[in-house]
Amino acid sequence: MLFKKKEPKEVNKEIIEKNYDVILIFIGFSIVLLGVLHNFKKVPEEFLLGATLSGLFFAYSDFNLLKEKFYQKDVLYTLFFLFLGVFSFFLLPVILLVFPGSYKVVAPYGELATFLALGFIVVGIGFKSMDSKRKHLDKLTLELNKLKSTITEVNGKLEKTEKDVSELKLTEDSKLNM
C-alpha cells in the first residue's frame, strides 16, 4: 500500500470546553445587555438579527460537544460554528448597516432563525441535562459496584475468620477434654 489511511486522532475536548464556555458567557452577557438597551432605546434590527444568528451558530457548535469521543475534525467543526457565532454577533450587524440592501435580503429569514435558535438551544439544554444525569448515574453505578466488591471481600474474610475461630475453639475444647 502506497498510502495508508490515517486513523482519526482523538482530542481532549476539556481544553476546548474551557475556552468555549468563557466565550459563550461573554457573548451571552452581551446579548442580555443588548436586550436591556433595546428596552430603553430601539436597537437596530441588524443587531437583533446578528444576535439571533449568533445564538443559532452557538447552538450548532454546542451540539458537537455532546459527543463522547472528540476528534480533530470535531474541533474544526466546533471552532467553525463558534467563529460564525462571533462573526454574526459582532460583524454581521455592521455589514448589514453599511450595505442596507443586504439586510433586505436576509431580513425575511430573521424569524425563522429566531425559532431555530431557540429550538436548538432548548434541545441542547435537554441533551446536556440528560448527558449530565447519565454520567452521574454511571459514576454512582461504578461506586456501588466498588462497594459491592468491598462488601463481598470483607464478607469472605469474615467467613474465613469465623471458620478459623471455630476451628481454634474446637482445638481448645479437644485439649481441655483430654
Short mmCIF file of the C-alpha atoms (twelve columns), coordinates in Angstrom:
data_MODEL
# 
_entry.id   MODEL 
# 
loop_
_atom_site.group_PDB 
_atom_site.id 
_atom_site.type_symbol 
_atom_site.label_atom_id 
_atom_site.label_alt_id 
_atom_site.label_comp_id 
_atom_site.label_asym_id 
_atom_site.label_seq_id 
_atom_site.Cartn_x 
_atom_site.Cartn_y 
_atom_site.Cartn_z 
_atom_site.pdbx_PDB_model_num 
ATOM 1   C CA . MET A 1   0.000   0.000   0.000  1 
ATOM 2   C CA . LEU A 2   1.378   3.309   -1.044 1 
ATOM 3   C CA . PHE A 3   -0.974  5.409   1.036  1 
ATOM 4   C CA . LYS A 4   -2.022  4.321   4.461  1 
ATOM 5   C CA . LYS A 5   -5.342  5.615   5.760  1 
ATOM 6   C CA . LYS A 6   -4.829  7.553   8.959  1 
ATOM 7   C CA . GLU A 7   -6.992  6.823   11.942 1 
ATOM 8   C CA . PRO A 8   -8.699  9.966   13.252 1 
ATOM 9   C CA . LYS A 9   -6.860  11.375  16.238 1 
ATOM 10  C CA . GLU A 10  -8.939  11.675  19.390 1 
ATOM 11  C CA . VAL A 11  -8.699  15.052  21.123 1 
ATOM 12  C CA . ASN A 12  -9.235  16.018  24.772 1 
ATOM 13  C CA . LYS A 13  -12.324 18.198  24.487 1 
ATOM 14  C CA . GLU A 14  -11.914 19.660  28.001 1 
ATOM 15  C CA . ILE A 15  -9.395  22.149  26.577 1 
ATOM 16  C CA . ILE A 16  -11.949 23.342  24.014 1 
ATOM 17  C CA . GLU A 17  -14.790 23.414  26.545 1 
ATOM 18  C CA . LYS A 18  -12.919 25.695  28.978 1 
ATOM 19  C CA . ASN A 19  -12.279 28.396  26.366 1 
ATOM 20  C CA . TYR A 20  -15.621 27.808  24.705 1 
ATOM 21  C CA . ASP A 21  -17.520 28.373  27.957 1 
ATOM 22  C CA . VAL A 22  -15.770 31.689  28.641 1 
ATOM 23  C CA . ILE A 23  -16.526 32.955  25.135 1 
ATOM 24  C CA . LEU A 24  -20.169 31.903  25.385 1 
ATOM 25  C CA . ILE A 25  -20.603 33.542  28.783 1 
ATOM 26  C CA . PHE A 26  -19.177 36.804  27.441 1 
ATOM 27  C CA . ILE A 27  -21.406 36.719  24.355 1 
ATOM 28  C CA . GLY A 28  -24.415 35.699  26.481 1 
ATOM 29  C CA . PHE A 29  -23.966 38.711  28.745 1 
ATOM 30  C CA . SER A 30  -23.569 40.894  25.645 1 
ATOM 31  C CA . ILE A 31  -26.870 39.610  24.250 1 
ATOM 32  C CA . VAL A 32  -28.580 40.279  27.597 1 
ATOM 33  C CA . LEU A 33  -27.129 43.804  27.575 1 
ATOM 34  C CA . LEU A 34  -28.412 44.245  24.023 1 
ATOM 35  C CA . GLY A 35  -31.892 43.248  25.235 1 
ATOM 36  C CA . VAL A 36  -31.722 45.691  28.150 1 
ATOM 37  C CA . LEU A 37  -30.567 48.501  25.862 1 
ATOM 38  C CA . HIS A 38  -33.387 47.669  23.456 1 
ATOM 39  C CA . ASN A 39  -35.826 48.304  26.301 1 
ATOM 40  C CA . PHE A 40  -34.626 51.934  26.607 1 
ATOM 41  C CA . LYS A 41  -33.672 52.760  23.049 1 
ATOM 42  C CA . LYS A 42  -34.569 50.744  19.979 1 
ATOM 43  C CA . VAL A 43  -31.574 48.708  18.882 1 
ATOM 44  C CA . PRO A 44  -31.284 48.457  15.095 1 
ATOM 45  C CA . GLU A 45  -32.819 45.274  13.705 1 
ATOM 46  C CA . GLU A 46  -29.471 44.357  12.160 1 
ATOM 47  C CA . PHE A 47  -28.055 43.803  15.660 1 
ATOM 48  C CA . LEU A 48  -31.057 41.730  16.698 1 
ATOM 49  C CA . LEU A 49  -30.664 39.551  13.603 1 
ATOM 50  C CA . GLY A 50  -26.953 39.210  14.334 1 
ATOM 51  C CA . ALA A 51  -27.682 38.123  17.914 1 
ATOM 52  C CA . THR A 52  -30.271 35.610  16.704 1 
ATOM 53  C CA . LEU A 53  -27.944 34.063  14.124 1 
ATOM 54  C CA . SER A 54  -25.179 34.078  16.704 1 
ATOM 55  C CA . GLY A 55  -27.349 32.025  19.066 1 
ATOM 56  C CA . LEU A 56  -28.173 29.599  16.260 1 
ATOM 57  C CA . PHE A 57  -24.498 29.043  15.411 1 
ATOM 58  C CA . PHE A 58  -23.543 28.655  19.072 1 
ATOM 59  C CA . ALA A 59  -26.279 26.046  19.482 1 
ATOM 60  C CA . TYR A 60  -24.924 24.110  16.460 1 
ATOM 61  C CA . SER A 61  -21.438 24.326  17.899 1 
ATOM 62  C CA . ASP A 62  -22.634 23.203  21.309 1 
ATOM 63  C CA . PHE A 63  -24.280 20.064  19.905 1 
ATOM 64  C CA . ASN A 64  -20.895 18.896  18.707 1 
ATOM 65  C CA . LEU A 65  -19.521 18.996  22.255 1 
ATOM 66  C CA . LEU A 66  -22.066 16.363  23.332 1 
ATOM 67  C CA . LYS A 67  -20.115 13.625  21.558 1 
ATOM 68  C CA . GLU A 68  -18.434 11.009  23.731 1 
ATOM 69  C CA . LYS A 69  -15.317 10.838  21.550 1 
ATOM 70  C CA . PHE A 70  -13.969 14.070  20.168 1 
ATOM 71  C CA . TYR A 71  -11.681 14.091  17.112 1 
ATOM 72  C CA . GLN A 72  -9.707  16.766  15.279 1 
ATOM 73  C CA . LYS A 73  -12.492 17.197  12.712 1 
ATOM 74  C CA . ASP A 74  -14.879 17.851  15.613 1 
ATOM 75  C CA . VAL A 75  -12.556 20.592  16.849 1 
ATOM 76  C CA . LEU A 76  -12.677 22.218  13.410 1 
ATOM 77  C CA . TYR A 77  -16.472 21.891  13.239 1 
ATOM 78  C CA . THR A 78  -16.898 23.386  16.711 1 
ATOM 79  C CA . LEU A 79  -14.488 26.248  16.015 1 
ATOM 80  C CA . PHE A 80  -16.111 26.938  12.636 1 
ATOM 81  C CA . PHE A 81  -19.576 27.406  14.159 1 
ATOM 82  C CA . LEU A 82  -18.076 29.300  17.104 1 
ATOM 83  C CA . PHE A 83  -16.433 31.649  14.597 1 
ATOM 84  C CA . LEU A 84  -19.734 32.062  12.727 1 
ATOM 85  C CA . GLY A 85  -21.439 32.850  16.035 1 
ATOM 86  C CA . VAL A 86  -18.900 35.514  16.958 1 
ATOM 87  C CA . PHE A 87  -18.935 36.878  13.397 1 
ATOM 88  C CA . SER A 88  -22.747 37.050  13.398 1 
ATOM 89  C CA . PHE A 89  -22.826 38.867  16.701 1 
ATOM 90  C CA . PHE A 90  -20.100 41.444  16.079 1 
ATOM 91  C CA . LEU A 91  -19.524 41.862  12.348 1 
ATOM 92  C CA . LEU A 92  -22.746 40.891  10.579 1 
ATOM 93  C CA . PRO A 93  -24.754 43.819  12.013 1 
ATOM 94  C CA . VAL A 94  -22.078 46.261  10.885 1 
ATOM 95  C CA . ILE A 95  -22.008 44.756  7.395  1 
ATOM 96  C CA . LEU A 96  -25.807 44.901  7.201  1 
ATOM 97  C CA . LEU A 97  -25.772 48.568  8.276  1 
ATOM 98  C CA . VAL A 98  -23.023 49.506  5.808  1 
ATOM 99  C CA . PHE A 99  -24.799 47.700  2.957  1 
ATOM 100 C CA . PRO A 100 -28.527 48.378  3.591  1 
ATOM 101 C CA . GLY A 101 -29.640 46.336  0.578  1 
ATOM 102 C CA . SER A 102 -28.159 43.189  2.118  1 
ATOM 103 C CA . TYR A 103 -30.410 43.487  5.168  1 
ATOM 104 C CA . LYS A 104 -33.494 43.449  2.958  1 
ATOM 105 C CA . VAL A 105 -32.315 40.121  1.525  1 
ATOM 106 C CA . VAL A 106 -31.766 38.374  4.899  1 
ATOM 107 C CA . ALA A 107 -34.482 40.084  6.977  1 
ATOM 108 C CA . PRO A 108 -37.270 37.693  5.935  1 
ATOM 109 C CA . TYR A 109 -35.278 34.816  7.465  1 
ATOM 110 C CA . GLY A 110 -34.897 36.559  10.825 1 
ATOM 111 C CA . GLU A 111 -37.962 34.987  12.421 1 
ATOM 112 C CA . LEU A 112 -37.018 31.546  11.103 1 
ATOM 113 C CA . ALA A 113 -33.538 31.996  12.599 1 
ATOM 114 C CA . THR A 114 -35.095 33.078  15.912 1 
ATOM 115 C CA . PHE A 115 -37.250 29.960  16.180 1 
ATOM 116 C CA . LEU A 116 -34.421 27.682  15.050 1 
ATOM 117 C CA . ALA A 117 -32.011 29.239  17.547 1 
ATOM 118 C CA . LEU A 118 -34.447 28.962  20.453 1 
ATOM 119 C CA . GLY A 119 -35.369 25.415  19.489 1 
ATOM 120 C CA . PHE A 120 -31.755 24.264  19.196 1 
ATOM 121 C CA . ILE A 121 -30.813 25.969  22.444 1 
ATOM 122 C CA . VAL A 122 -33.646 24.302  24.367 1 
ATOM 123 C CA . VAL A 123 -32.924 20.907  22.775 1 
ATOM 124 C CA . GLY A 124 -29.235 21.383  23.589 1 
ATOM 125 C CA . ILE A 125 -30.057 22.139  27.222 1 
ATOM 126 C CA . GLY A 126 -32.161 18.973  27.345 1 
ATOM 127 C CA . PHE A 127 -29.401 16.835  25.825 1 
ATOM 128 C CA . LYS A 128 -26.787 18.283  28.169 1 
ATOM 129 C CA . SER A 129 -29.036 17.629  31.148 1 
ATOM 130 C CA . MET A 130 -29.589 14.025  30.043 1 
ATOM 131 C CA . ASP A 131 -25.859 13.590  29.440 1 
ATOM 132 C CA . SER A 132 -25.023 15.025  32.848 1 
ATOM 133 C CA . LYS A 133 -27.516 12.720  34.561 1 
ATOM 134 C CA . ARG A 134 -26.216 9.700   32.637 1 
ATOM 135 C CA . LYS A 135 -22.629 10.479  33.627 1 
ATOM 136 C CA . HIS A 136 -23.698 10.951  37.249 1 
ATOM 137 C CA . LEU A 137 -25.615 7.652   37.173 1 
ATOM 138 C CA . ASP A 138 -22.583 5.907   35.632 1 
ATOM 139 C CA . LYS A 139 -20.404 7.305   38.410 1 
ATOM 140 C CA . LEU A 140 -22.865 6.140   41.091 1 
ATOM 141 C CA . THR A 141 -23.081 2.691   39.488 1 
ATOM 142 C CA . LEU A 142 -19.284 2.415   39.498 1 
ATOM 143 C CA . GLU A 143 -19.144 3.432   43.171 1 
ATOM 144 C CA . LEU A 144 -21.922 0.956   44.011 1 
ATOM 145 C CA . ASN A 145 -20.060 -1.853  42.238 1 
ATOM 146 C CA . LYS A 146 -16.889 -0.985  44.168 1 
ATOM 147 C CA . LEU A 147 -18.859 -1.078  47.425 1 
ATOM 148 C CA . LYS A 148 -20.397 -4.437  46.480 1 
ATOM 149 C CA . SER A 149 -16.945 -5.780  45.717 1 
ATOM 150 C CA . THR A 150 -15.611 -4.491  49.050 1 
ATOM 151 C CA . ILE A 151 -18.567 -5.993  50.926 1 
ATOM 152 C CA . THR A 152 -18.039 -9.346  49.194 1 
ATOM 153 C CA . GLU A 153 -14.337 -9.242  50.045 1 
ATOM 154 C CA . VAL A 154 -14.982 -8.293  53.687 1 
ATOM 155 C CA . ASN A 155 -17.725 -10.923 53.922 1 
ATOM 156 C CA . GLY A 156 -15.283 -13.567 52.643 1 
ATOM 157 C CA . LYS A 157 -12.672 -12.512 55.186 1 
ATOM 158 C CA . LEU A 158 -15.300 -12.546 57.930 1 
ATOM 159 C CA . GLU A 159 -16.398 -16.077 56.999 1 
ATOM 160 C CA . LYS A 160 -12.760 -17.237 56.986 1 
ATOM 161 C CA . THR A 161 -12.193 -15.613 60.381 1 
ATOM 162 C CA . GLU A 162 -15.341 -17.276 61.766 1 
ATOM 163 C CA . LYS A 163 -14.130 -20.634 60.434 1 
ATOM 164 C CA . ASP A 164 -10.664 -20.103 61.963 1 
ATOM 165 C CA . VAL A 165 -12.235 -19.142 65.301 1 
ATOM 166 C CA . SER A 166 -14.485 -22.250 65.204 1 
ATOM 167 C CA . GLU A 167 -11.510 -24.496 64.424 1 
ATOM 168 C CA . LEU A 168 -9.474  -22.854 67.184 1 
ATOM 169 C CA . LYS A 169 -12.339 -23.309 69.619 1 
ATOM 170 C CA . LEU A 170 -12.661 -26.994 68.644 1 
ATOM 171 C CA . THR A 171 -8.934  -27.443 69.127 1 
ATOM 172 C CA . GLU A 172 -9.066  -25.777 72.528 1 
ATOM 173 C CA . ASP A 173 -12.125 -27.838 73.542 1 
ATOM 174 C CA . SER A 174 -10.439 -31.065 72.493 1 
ATOM 175 C CA . LYS A 175 -7.333  -30.172 74.527 1 
ATOM 176 C CA . LEU A 176 -9.496  -29.471 77.568 1 
ATOM 177 C CA . ASN A 177 -11.354 -32.783 77.227 1 
ATOM 178 C CA . MET A 178 -8.218  -34.840 77.145 1 
# 
